[in-house]
């Protein structure tokens, strides 16, 4: 399997049982490196997940020692963790909006302390076992034992192959045009400077896509992104390669960013550079980015000892698009935890708009579909550290169907056709990967 000696496992497990400790407990074992996705795909648990960061660190996890579903459970878990310890990590996410209807298998929020984790980076590979001793430690020990011996060996992932059957857009272009006109109208701009409108592309396929095969191929094309898979019911999977960091926390040190303003890439290097320069010089895109910077700085100033945005925007260049990015650094107040940070920072104007309340109200009333976890917050937290991404460039997988999502920030001067084209550029990376040509069918 992953070369954990059964004798060492039994000795460690019995040692843990003999401590009579309460609360969350953990065992760690060094192990050989294996393909985490190939290992994950073979496991029979209903709860399975994968998280990979641009640094190259990644984790595959299965099962759950406990889960957090309510705001109160999330807050209590954050408060109970040792702020000097990075060992116990809860993985999961939350929906774009508190008013979002539940996707199948994805409640408003869900974070799990996995039963088993395979953590790897350039320096280490370790197998982690988590336990919840709040109620019945002896029963928990026996459950861990049976689940450990039921783990399966890794096996090569199946190929990535599917055929397009049909697709539809929500909203369609006609409806999109009306929404853009509403947002850019002077009477609306007088009270709401930006609304991020999104489009759902519903795709029917000839077969079921394997989420772990999909993310394996996708992340190799977008190595600057956060890659993730969350599966909570054994059927539906939320998969994505997001370029956007919500925040990263190391103790009191917090880093976030304004990622807003987009242009396509070009296969010709000279034209690609020209597109990049235009993006850096474009007033509309710079204004869109500055709106996000100003709002993030304002929110952080309320909870931080120090906030410093980078003086200038930089480019984040992906396979099919390039973005304006402006990093922001803060030193947060010592009494803050991740439940408070998530409430403060999510959703940012990069996925919602500004002011938050009126932009969110417009989206909920007019967009025409439920975003669920798309443009929500996904990642992990421990007592000492946390890492969250904004769940864009993502898709919801169901048997023989794929819903993928893209958004565009609408501000004064936005044109419906240009913003629609931007949506197409953003979804192109996934569609190219799957070799799906939507133009071959009539929507």
N, C-alpha and C positions, 0 to 999 in steps of 0.2 A: 504494500500500500504506500505509505509515506515513511516507512522504516521506523516506526515507534515500537520499541521492544515491549512485548506484552508484560514481561516481568517488571520492567521499569514503570509501565503504566499502572499495574496493580499495586505496586509498592507506593507510588505517589498518591493513588486514589485512597488507599487505606490510611496513609499518613494524613491526608486531608480530613478524612472522616474522624480520625482520632483527636484532632485539634479542638473539637467542640466549638468551632467558630460559627458565628451567625452572619447573615447578610450575603453579599456577593463574594464568591471565592474563585480562584483561578489556578490552573496548572499550565505550565509551559514546557515544551520539549523542542530541542533542536531537531531538525529533520532534513532529509535530502530535498533538493529543489525538484519540483514536478510542475507540469503545466497546470496552473490553478484552475483554468476553465475546463480542461479535460477531466480533472479530478471532480470539479463541481458538477459537471454534467452527469456523472455516474451515480451521484448520491440520490437517495430515495426520499429525502425529507420534503415536506410541503414548502417550508421556508428555505430559500436559497438566495444568495446574493453575491455580488462582485463589486469591488470598488478599487479604482486605479487612479493615481494622481500623476500630474505632469512630471513629478520628480522621479517616477519609475516605481515607487512603492505601490504594492497592490495587495488586496486581501480577498480571498474567497471564503464564504461562510455558509454554514448549513445549520438548521435547527434553531431552537431558541431556548435559552435558560429562563428568560422572562421577556415580556414586551410592554411597551408604554403606548397607550392609546389616547389618554386624555391630557389636557394641559397640566392638570394637577399631578398626574403620574410623572410627566416629563420634568416638571419643576422639582418634585421630591427626589427624583433620581439625580438630577444635577446637584442638588444641595447635599446629597449623601455621599458623593464621590470625593475622594481625597484629591485636593487641588495640587498636590505634588506627585501624583501618580498618573501615568499614561497607560496603565495596563488594561483596565476594564474599559471597553469601548462599545458604545451603543451605535448601531447603524440603522439608517432609515431616512425618513423624509416627511414632508408635509405638503398639502395641496397649495395651489396658487392662492386660493381665497378661502376664508372661513365659511363662505356661503356655497362653495363648490359641492355639487352632488357627488356621492361616492362613485368612483370607478369600481368595476368588479375587482374585488381583492385589494382595493386601496382605499382605506378610510381617510378621514381628514388628516390624520397624522399617524404614523406608526414607526416606532424605534424598537429594535430588538437587541438584546444582549445575546449574541449567537451561542449555541451550544458548542460548536466547533469552528475554529478559524484557522486558515492557512495564510500566514502573513509572510510576505517576501519583499525584499529590496535587494540592492546590489551587494549588501554586506551579509545579510542573514536570511534564513528560512526557518520559521518556527511554527509549531502546531500548538494551538491554544485551546484549552477546554475551560468553559465557564460554568459555574454552578450558582444556584440561588438557594441559600440555606435559611431563608426567612421563615419557612414553614416546617418542612419535614426533611432534615438533612439526610437521614438514612435512606429514605425513599429516593431522594435526589441522587445519591451515590449509586444506587442500583439502576436507576434510569440512565445515568451516564455510562455505566458499564455496558448495558445492553445496546445502547446507541453506538458506542465506540466500536464494538465488535460487528456491528451491522454496516459499518462504512465500507465502501467499495473502492477497488483499485481504479486509477485513472485509465481512460481508454481514449484513443484519438477521436476528436470531434467529427460529426458527420459533415459532409460538404455543404456549402452554401448554394442552394439552388431553389428557384421558384419561378413561376410564370404569372404574369398579370392577367387577371380575369376582368375586373372592372374597377373604376375609381370615381370618386366625387369630391368636390370641394365644399366646405362649409366655413364661411360664406362663399358663394360664387362671385364672379367678378362684378356682376351688376350690383349685387348687394354691397360688395367691398367698396365700390365707387361711391355709393351713397353714404357709407359710414365715414370714408375719408372726407367727403364734402362736409358732413356734419361737424367733424372735429376741426377742420380748417376754417370754418365760417367765423368771421370776426366776432359775432355774438358769443360763440362758444369759447374762442381763444381768450376772450376778456376774462374768463374765470378758470379756464383749464388749458395750460400751455402745452401739455403733451398727453397723448393716450397711445399706449402700445396695443395695436390691434393684431390679432392672431388669426391664422387659418388652419383648419384641420383638413388633412387629406386622408380620406377613407379609402383604403386599398383592399380589394379582395384578391386572394392568391389561390393557386391551385393546390397548395399543400401547406403544412404547418412549418413555420420558421423556427429553428432552434435558436433561442436567445443567446446562448453562449457561443455558438458558432458566429452569429451576427456580430456580437461585440468583439470577438477575436479578430475578425477581419476589419471592422470599423476602426478600432483603436490603433491598428497598425498604420492607417491612413491619416489619423489625427492625433499625433503623439504629444501635442501641446495641450490636449484636452483632459478633462476628468471623464473617465469612462465608468459606466455603472450598469448593473442589472439588479433589479429588485423583483422577487417573486415570493408572494405570501400565501397564495392559495393553490400552487401547483399547476395552475392553468394560465393565468395572465401574467405577463412580464412587462415591466417598465424598463426601457433600455435607452441609453443615450451616450453621446460624446459631446459634452458641453465645454465650450471655451471659457465660460464665465465663472469666476470665483465669487461666491457670496461673501465669505470671510474665512480667514485662517487665524486661529488663536494659539499662541504659545505662552501660557501663563497670562500675564496682563498685556502682552504684545499682540496687537491685532492688525491684520492686513486685509484690505478689501480693494475694490477697483470699480471704476466706471467703465463699462464696456458698452458703448453706444456709438452709432455711426458706422455705416457699412458700405463697402464697394465690392464688386466682383473681382476675381482674379482673371488673368489672361495667360494663355499658353505661350504667347510671344513675350520674352523678357522685357523688351523695350516698352511694349504696351502695358505690361503688368506694372512697371515702375511708374508709368504715366498715370495709371489708375490710382496707384498709391499716393502720388503727389497731389492729384486732384482731391482725394479724400482728405488729406491733411490740410488742404487749403480751402475746403468747401465750408462756407458759412453755415449752411443748414445743418450739416453733420457735426460741426464743431459746437453749434448751439445745442444740438440734441445731447451731445456728450456733457457739456457744461451744466445742463439741467440736472443730470444724474450726479455729477460731482457736487454741486451746491447742496442738493438734498441729502446726500450721504454725509457730507461734512456737518450739516446742520443737525442731523440725527445723532451723529457720533459726539458732537460737542456736548450734548445733553448727558452723556454717560461716560465721558472720557476725561482724563487728566490732560491729554495732549492729542491734537489732530493735525496731521500734515499731509495735504495732497501734493503729489508730484507737480512740479511747475509746468510741465508740458505734456501733451498727449504723445503716445507712441503707437506704433502699428502692431497688431497681432495678425499674422498672416497664416491663414488656414488653406486647405486644399482648394476650395471653390470660392471663398470670400475672404475679405480682410476687414478688420475692425479698428476703430479708434479705441485706445485703452489708456486709462489714467490711474495708476496705482495710488492708494491712500493708506497712510500708516497712522495708527492711533495707539495710545496707551490707555487702557480702559480702567475704570474704577475697580478696586479690589472686591467689592461686594457683588459684582455682576457674575452671572453664570450664563450658560448657553441658552437656556430657555428665555432669558431676558434679551439676549443678543438676537435670537431668531425673531422675537416679537418686534424688536426695534428696527432691524434691517430688512426684513422680508415683508412684502415684496418691494424691491427697489423700483425707482422710476424707469430702469432699463427694461422692465417687463410689465409694469403697470402703468405708470404715468405720473403726472404732477398737476395739481395737488393729488395726493394719494386717494382721498375719499371720493372726489368727483370723478377721477379717472376710473377707479374701480367700479363705481356705480354705473358708469357708461358701459364698461365692458360686460358687467353682469346682466345689464338690461338689453344690450344691443348685439353682442357678438354672435349669439345664435348657437353656441355649443358650450359644453362644460369643459374647462381646461383640466380638471382633475389635478394630477401631479405635474403636468406640463407647466413650466415656468415657476414651479414650486421650489422648495429647498431640499436638497438631498446631500447626505454625507454622514459624518460620524462625530461623536464627542466623547471625551473622557474627562477626568477631573482636571488634568493639566493642559490638555491640548484638544483642538477640534479643527475640522476641515469641512466646509460646506461649499457646494456648487449650486448655481442656479440651473434648474433642470430644463435647459433649452436644448435644441438639436436632439430631440428625443422622440420616442415612439412607444405606443402601447401595443403589445403583441397579444393577440388572442388566436385560438385555432383558426387557421386559414384567413386571417385578416390582420391588417396592420394600419393603425392610425398614426400618422406622423404630423408634426406641428412645426409652425414657424411664425414669427411675429415681426412687426416693423413699427418703429416709433413714428407716430404721426404728429408733426408740429406745423407751425405756420410755414407755408410754402411747399408742403408735401404734395406730390402728385400721385393720384391713384395708380396709374399704370407703372410708374417707376417703383412704387412701393410693392406692387404685385410682382414685378420682376425680381425685386429683392427677396421676396418669399420663395420664388422659384430657385434663386441662387442658393438659398439656405437649405432647401430640401434636396438640392441636386446631389450633395455628397452621399446621402443614404440611397437615393434612387440609382445613382451611378454604380454604387457598390452592389446593389441587387440586380443591376442590369434591367431595370424597369423603365421602359419608354412610355410615358403617359400619352404622348402624342400619337402613339400607334392605335389608341382607342378614343372613342368619343366619350367625353365625360358626361 
